[in-house]
Amino acid sequence: MLFMDPTLFLWLIPLAFALDMYFGDPSDMPVVHPVRRIGRFLELLEPEARKLGDTRAVGALCALTTAGLTGAVVWLLTGVLPGLWAAFALYFAYSGLAFGCLLHTGASALNAMEHGALPEAQAAVGRMVSRDTTVQDRPVLYKSLAESLSENMSDAVTGPLFWLMLTGPVGLWVYKAVSTIDSMWGYKTPRWKNLGWAGARLDDALAFVPARLGALFLYLAARLEGNTSHWPGWAVVAREATQMTSPNSGWPMAVAAWTQHAGMGGPTVYFGEVQHKPLIGPQGIAWDAQRIRNLIRQMRLAGLLAAAVFYLAALAFYGSVRFFLAGSR
């Protein structure tokens, strides 16, 4: 069932989204954020997993165990405890979103790049990306920030909202657990190429639809703002998006690059090694502060569109189910 109580359904999505946009991530006090709990569990799980063997099968077992336990805890708190389940449902719906935090962190990094010294700017962007920002100058930092913001459109808002709409807080947190596994174990390094393989593939599967919806909402936001004069067409966007090693991240990145008319990709340092990322968007045009501000505004509008569409879709689904059940009596 989508939600345990039909009345909860009417306000959970909009209220959770509003709390996320206004407050950002919930404070760790008095309760540690669920993502941090999952991360700590994975830290404790790794040495035990390696005792069983550094294989894909062991990694798959770890991924399924982590996602399953996470879903079970959320189900217990939102579906069993009398009198408290509505509060827990709201907390897990709200804490599963990260859109407000993403926009706030992006704006803070932009402020550091505009008004701070280069080391301060490097540190601010470095908190948002896994690449080495200490070797980047300001133009490259702007590009890194644009890539991080657009790439996280799915993880921060369309992914959580999509799974919340379809499956309620339990499915949302199964998705978040898989996303956390991918962010911690999903690197293509000798340490993680086996243990992290299953988590990365699961994340690819669960984010497949939300990433493309995120790209669509970014495009619709640009259309509403009248900012699609350089739009090359979806065929070009699809071709560039599929060049990325991830089957999902390139979609919102390509839309952001073409609607803001600045290029992404190229040589990037990860873990001390230079990797040549595929080129996306119009090349030879650099990102700057104004384009980042425009991108943040575009993403905010896209997030609002996503929340409205998902809520209306869930309303339609719930209404059709009630109509069907009433007609079958």
C-alpha positions as CSV (number, residue, x, y, z in Angstrom):
1,M,0.0,0.0,0.0
2,L,1.3,3.5,-0.9
3,F,0.7,4.9,2.6
4,M,-0.7,3.4,5.8
5,D,-3.3,6.1,6.3
6,P,-5.0,7.9,3.4
7,T,-5.1,11.1,5.4
8,L,-1.3,11.0,5.7
9,F,-1.0,10.8,2.0
10,L,-2.6,14.2,1.5
11,W,0.1,16.2,3.3
12,L,3.3,14.0,3.6
13,I,4.9,14.9,0.3
14,P,4.3,18.7,0.3
15,L,5.1,19.1,4.0
16,A,8.3,17.0,3.7
17,F,9.4,19.1,0.6
18,A,8.6,22.4,2.4
19,L,10.6,21.3,5.5
20,D,13.6,20.3,3.3
21,M,13.6,23.6,1.3
22,Y,13.3,25.7,4.4
23,F,15.5,23.9,7.0
24,G,17.7,21.7,4.8
25,D,19.0,18.5,6.3
26,P,17.7,17.8,9.9
27,S,20.2,18.4,12.7
28,D,22.0,15.5,14.1
29,M,20.5,16.4,17.5
30,P,18.8,14.7,19.2
31,V,18.9,11.9,16.5
32,V,21.8,11.1,14.2
33,H,20.8,11.6,10.5
34,P,19.8,8.2,9.0
35,V,22.4,8.5,6.2
36,R,25.1,8.8,8.9
37,R,23.8,5.7,10.6
38,I,23.9,3.8,7.3
39,G,27.4,5.1,6.6
40,R,28.5,4.0,10.1
41,F,27.0,0.5,9.5
42,L,28.9,0.2,6.2
43,E,32.1,1.2,8.0
44,L,31.6,-1.6,10.5
45,L,30.5,-4.0,7.8
46,E,33.5,-3.7,5.5
47,P,36.1,-5.6,7.6
48,E,33.6,-8.4,8.2
49,A,32.8,-8.5,4.5
50,R,36.5,-8.8,3.6
51,K,36.8,-11.8,5.9
52,L,34.3,-13.6,3.7
53,G,36.2,-12.5,0.5
54,D,36.7,-9.6,-1.7
55,T,34.1,-10.7,-4.3
56,R,31.1,-9.3,-6.1
57,A,28.9,-11.9,-4.4
58,V,30.0,-10.7,-0.9
59,G,29.4,-7.1,-2.1
60,A,25.9,-8.1,-3.3
61,L,25.1,-9.7,0.1
62,C,26.3,-6.5,1.9
63,A,24.2,-4.3,-0.4
64,L,21.1,-6.4,0.0
65,T,21.6,-6.7,3.8
66,T,22.1,-2.9,4.2
67,A,19.1,-2.0,2.1
68,G,16.9,-4.7,3.7
69,L,17.8,-3.7,7.2
70,T,17.2,0.0,6.5
71,G,13.8,-0.7,5.0
72,A,12.9,-3.0,7.9
73,V,13.7,-0.3,10.5
74,V,11.7,2.4,8.6
75,W,8.8,0.0,8.2
76,L,8.9,-0.8,11.9
77,L,8.9,2.8,13.0
78,T,6.3,4.0,10.4
79,G,3.9,1.0,10.4
80,V,4.0,-0.7,13.7
81,L,4.5,1.8,16.6
82,P,1.0,3.0,17.7
83,G,0.5,6.8,17.8
84,L,4.0,7.7,16.5
85,W,4.0,6.3,13.0
86,A,2.8,9.6,11.4
87,A,5.6,11.6,13.0
88,F,8.2,9.0,11.9
89,A,6.8,8.9,8.4
90,L,7.2,12.7,8.2
91,Y,10.7,12.6,9.6
92,F,11.8,9.9,7.2
93,A,10.2,11.6,4.2
94,Y,11.8,14.9,5.2
95,S,15.3,13.5,6.0
96,G,15.3,11.5,2.8
97,L,15.3,14.7,0.8
98,A,18.6,16.7,0.4
99,F,17.6,19.4,-2.1
100,G,17.6,22.3,0.3
101,C,21.0,21.3,1.6
102,L,22.3,20.9,-2.0
103,L,21.2,24.4,-3.0
104,H,22.4,26.0,0.2
105,T,25.8,24.3,0.0
106,G,26.1,25.3,-3.7
107,A,25.3,28.9,-2.9
108,S,27.9,28.9,0.0
109,A,30.6,27.5,-2.3
110,L,29.8,30.1,-4.9
111,N,30.1,32.8,-2.2
112,A,33.5,31.4,-1.2
113,M,34.7,31.5,-4.8
114,E,33.5,35.1,-5.4
115,H,34.7,36.6,-2.1
116,G,37.3,34.2,-0.6
117,A,40.9,33.4,-1.3
118,L,41.6,30.5,-3.7
119,P,42.3,27.9,-0.9
120,E,39.0,28.8,0.7
121,A,37.2,28.4,-2.6
122,Q,39.0,25.1,-3.3
123,A,37.9,23.8,0.2
124,A,34.3,24.9,-0.3
125,V,34.0,23.1,-3.6
126,G,36.0,20.1,-2.3
127,R,33.3,19.5,0.3
128,M,30.8,18.8,-2.6
129,V,32.9,16.6,-4.9
130,S,35.2,13.6,-4.7
131,R,37.8,15.0,-7.1
132,D,40.9,16.8,-6.0
133,T,40.1,20.5,-6.0
134,T,43.5,21.6,-4.5
135,V,44.9,21.6,-8.1
136,Q,42.0,23.6,-9.6
137,D,42.0,27.3,-10.5
138,R,38.8,29.4,-10.3
139,P,37.5,28.7,-13.8
140,V,37.8,24.9,-13.2
141,L,36.2,25.3,-9.7
142,Y,33.2,26.9,-11.3
143,K,32.9,24.0,-13.7
144,S,33.3,21.4,-10.9
145,L,30.6,23.1,-8.9
146,A,28.2,23.2,-11.9
147,E,28.9,19.5,-12.5
148,S,28.3,18.6,-8.9
149,L,25.1,20.6,-8.6
150,S,23.5,19.2,-11.8
151,E,24.7,15.6,-11.2
152,N,23.0,15.6,-7.8
153,M,19.6,16.7,-9.1
154,S,18.5,13.1,-9.1
155,D,20.0,12.0,-5.7
156,A,18.8,15.1,-3.9
157,V,15.3,15.5,-5.1
158,T,13.8,13.6,-8.1
159,G,15.1,10.2,-6.8
160,P,13.8,10.5,-3.3
161,L,10.5,12.1,-4.4
162,F,10.0,9.4,-7.0
163,W,10.4,6.5,-4.6
164,L,8.4,8.3,-1.9
165,M,5.5,8.7,-4.3
166,L,5.6,5.1,-5.4
167,T,6.4,3.3,-2.2
168,G,6.2,5.7,0.8
169,P,9.0,6.2,3.4
170,V,10.1,2.5,3.4
171,G,10.9,2.4,-0.4
172,L,12.5,5.9,-0.2
173,W,14.9,4.7,2.4
174,V,15.7,1.5,0.6
175,Y,16.7,3.8,-2.3
176,K,18.7,6.1,0.1
177,A,20.5,3.1,1.5
178,V,21.6,1.9,-2.0
179,S,22.6,5.5,-2.9
180,T,24.8,5.6,0.3
181,I,26.4,2.3,-0.6
182,D,27.2,3.6,-4.0
183,S,28.6,6.9,-2.6
184,M,30.9,5.0,-0.2
185,W,31.7,1.8,-2.0
186,G,31.0,2.5,-5.7
187,Y,34.4,3.7,-6.8
188,K,36.3,1.9,-9.6
189,T,39.4,1.5,-7.5
190,P,41.2,-1.7,-6.5
191,R,39.7,-1.4,-3.0
192,W,36.1,-1.2,-4.2
193,K,35.9,-2.8,-7.7
194,N,34.5,-6.0,-6.2
195,L,32.7,-5.1,-3.0
196,G,31.2,-2.0,-4.4
197,W,30.1,-3.4,-7.8
198,A,26.6,-4.6,-6.7
199,G,25.8,-1.4,-4.8
200,A,26.8,0.7,-7.8
201,R,24.6,-1.4,-10.2
202,L,21.6,-1.3,-7.9
203,D,22.0,2.5,-7.6
204,D,22.1,2.7,-11.4
205,A,18.9,0.7,-11.7
206,L,17.0,2.6,-9.0
207,A,18.1,6.0,-10.3
208,F,17.5,5.2,-14.0
209,V,14.0,6.8,-14.2
210,P,14.6,9.6,-11.6
211,A,17.7,10.9,-13.4
212,R,15.9,11.2,-16.7
213,L,13.0,12.9,-15.0
214,G,15.5,15.3,-13.3
215,A,16.8,16.2,-16.8
216,L,13.3,16.8,-18.0
217,F,12.3,19.0,-15.1
218,L,15.6,21.0,-15.6
219,Y,14.6,21.5,-19.2
220,L,11.1,22.6,-18.3
221,A,12.4,25.1,-15.8
222,A,14.7,26.5,-18.5
223,R,11.8,26.8,-20.9
224,L,9.7,28.7,-18.3
225,E,12.7,31.0,-17.8
226,G,13.1,31.5,-21.5
227,N,16.6,30.1,-21.4
228,T,16.6,27.5,-24.2
229,S,17.9,29.6,-27.1
230,H,21.0,27.3,-27.4
231,W,19.1,24.1,-26.9
232,P,20.5,21.5,-29.4
233,G,17.7,19.0,-29.2
234,W,17.2,15.8,-27.1
235,A,19.1,13.7,-29.6
236,V,22.3,15.6,-28.8
237,V,21.7,15.6,-25.1
238,A,21.1,11.8,-25.2
239,R,24.2,11.2,-27.2
240,E,26.4,13.2,-24.8
241,A,24.7,11.8,-21.7
242,T,25.4,8.2,-22.7
243,Q,29.1,8.9,-23.1
244,M,29.4,9.1,-19.3
245,T,30.5,6.0,-17.4
246,S,27.4,6.3,-15.3
247,P,24.2,5.6,-17.2
248,N,22.4,8.4,-15.2
249,S,24.6,11.3,-14.2
250,G,25.1,12.6,-17.7
251,W,21.4,13.4,-18.3
252,P,20.9,16.3,-15.9
253,M,24.5,17.5,-16.5
254,A,23.9,17.7,-20.3
255,V,20.7,19.6,-19.8
256,A,22.4,22.0,-17.4
257,A,25.3,22.5,-19.7
258,W,23.2,23.3,-22.8
259,T,20.6,25.5,-21.0
260,Q,23.3,27.5,-19.2
261,H,25.5,27.4,-22.4
262,A,28.8,26.3,-20.8
263,G,30.8,23.2,-21.2
264,M,31.5,20.3,-18.8
265,G,33.9,17.4,-18.7
266,G,37.5,17.2,-19.7
267,P,40.6,16.2,-17.6
268,T,39.8,15.8,-13.9
269,V,42.0,14.6,-11.0
270,Y,40.5,11.7,-8.9
271,F,42.5,10.1,-6.2
272,G,45.8,11.4,-7.6
273,E,45.1,10.2,-11.2
274,V,44.0,12.3,-14.2
275,Q,40.8,11.0,-15.8
276,H,39.4,12.4,-19.0
277,K,35.7,12.8,-18.7
278,P,33.6,13.0,-21.8
279,L,32.9,16.5,-23.1
280,I,29.3,17.8,-22.5
281,G,27.7,20.9,-23.7
282,P,29.1,23.8,-25.8
283,Q,32.9,23.7,-25.5
284,G,35.1,26.8,-25.3
285,I,32.6,28.6,-23.0
286,A,33.5,28.7,-19.4
287,W,31.3,28.6,-16.3
288,D,31.3,31.8,-14.2
289,A,29.5,33.1,-11.1
290,Q,26.5,34.3,-13.0
291,R,26.0,31.0,-14.7
292,I,26.2,29.2,-11.4
293,R,23.6,31.6,-9.9
294,N,21.3,30.9,-12.9
295,L,21.8,27.2,-12.5
296,I,20.9,27.3,-8.8
297,R,17.7,29.2,-9.7
298,Q,16.9,26.8,-12.5
299,M,17.4,23.8,-10.2
300,R,15.1,25.4,-7.5
301,L,12.3,25.8,-10.1
302,A,12.9,22.3,-11.4
303,G,12.6,20.9,-7.9
304,L,9.4,22.7,-7.3
305,L,8.0,21.4,-10.6
306,A,9.1,17.8,-9.7
307,A,7.4,18.0,-6.3
308,A,4.2,19.3,-7.8
309,V,4.1,16.7,-10.6
310,F,4.9,13.8,-8.3
311,Y,2.3,15.0,-5.7
312,L,-0.4,15.3,-8.4
313,A,0.6,11.9,-9.8
314,A,0.3,10.3,-6.4
315,L,-3.1,12.0,-5.9
316,A,-4.3,10.6,-9.2
317,F,-3.0,7.1,-8.3
318,Y,-4.6,7.2,-4.9
319,G,-7.9,8.5,-6.4
320,S,-7.9,5.7,-9.0
321,V,-7.3,3.1,-6.4
322,R,-10.1,4.4,-4.2
323,F,-12.4,4.5,-7.2
324,F,-11.5,0.9,-8.2
325,L,-12.0,-0.4,-4.7
326,A,-15.4,1.5,-4.3
327,G,-16.6,0.0,-7.6
328,S,-15.6,-3.5,-6.7
329,R,-17.8,-3.6,-3.6
